[in-house]
Amino acid sequence: MSTSPPVIAMQAKFYFWARLFCRLFLMVFLFAYAAAKFVGAQFVTTGTTLDIPAGELSGIELTWIYFGYSTLMSSFVLGGQATAAVLLGYARTARLGALILLPIISNIVVINFAFNIGTDTKIFSIILLLMDLFLLAGDWSLWKRIFWEEIPSEPAQPAILGNPTIKKFKVFLVPLCAVMIYALICYAQSNNAPRTPLTGDWKLTSATVNGKDSKDASLGSGWWKISFEAFGRFGARIPEGYLSGRYSVEPSTNSLHLKYDPTRTPTRWEQPSDAQLRQLYADQLADYRWPVDVTCTYRLENDRLIITGSRGEDKFEWVLVPFVRSRQ
């Protein structure tokens, strides 16, 4: 049973007004987002946020810092949104605008979910994406013809490509690509840093030297967190900045070798020489004894990591628990 002409006309009108509404809705909000970036209302990071350790930042704070760090990056996003908005405003260029908008809005949706940026923001970005897909779906036959059915004209191929042997080789092209991908995966896995029983971030709950709370800033006093990172890298967060160095573990004997030294300065604008850096920390730490190079033993008790060692006549012990980062 065929649809009557009045029904077809009504459907055509509804489709026209629906597309027009989506175009205008997307255009208005794209201009609003672009304007917000232009006047500095988006991708702005406060000094308070910059003072928070990166591991404690929420998803939206990380996103804002990343996009706001570079004026070029912010301008690029602004330019893409403004361009798509202008093109959507005209019937002749609306298709191109919808096509340009697809990767932009898809990226926004993924970022919103990957960094858990507000339920309302997620829902609204999905609505914008569905509107754009609605505009693109209306021209499905056109996109199919352009990207699939019509093969671009190419210059005459060299005679060698018509050789029967070369043609047979094409059959093995897909299996060859699969073998190459598998080889790359195996190579990447073989180069992964080996994990040790200590690998990860640990919160220091207590540090003692000779059975008393440590007063030695080079042996845990004031430390907040210890990281045993990939490829034997060691790091510790202290009030004055950071300590970093190297470590190695021998699981068969539960032995741990540590060597660390202050390598960063509290100011990010000027990197002093090694001599200046040592003097900086010597002034700040009365019990300056760097670098530290010790061999320790470790043991795991439930969720606790206990490290014991000695330096000279001092015997120290650190008690650590897994450090869990908040993901707001």
Order of alpha helices (4+ residues) and beta strands (2+ residues): alpha-alpha-alpha-alpha-alpha-alpha-alpha-alpha-alpha-beta-beta-beta-beta-beta-beta-alpha-beta-beta-beta
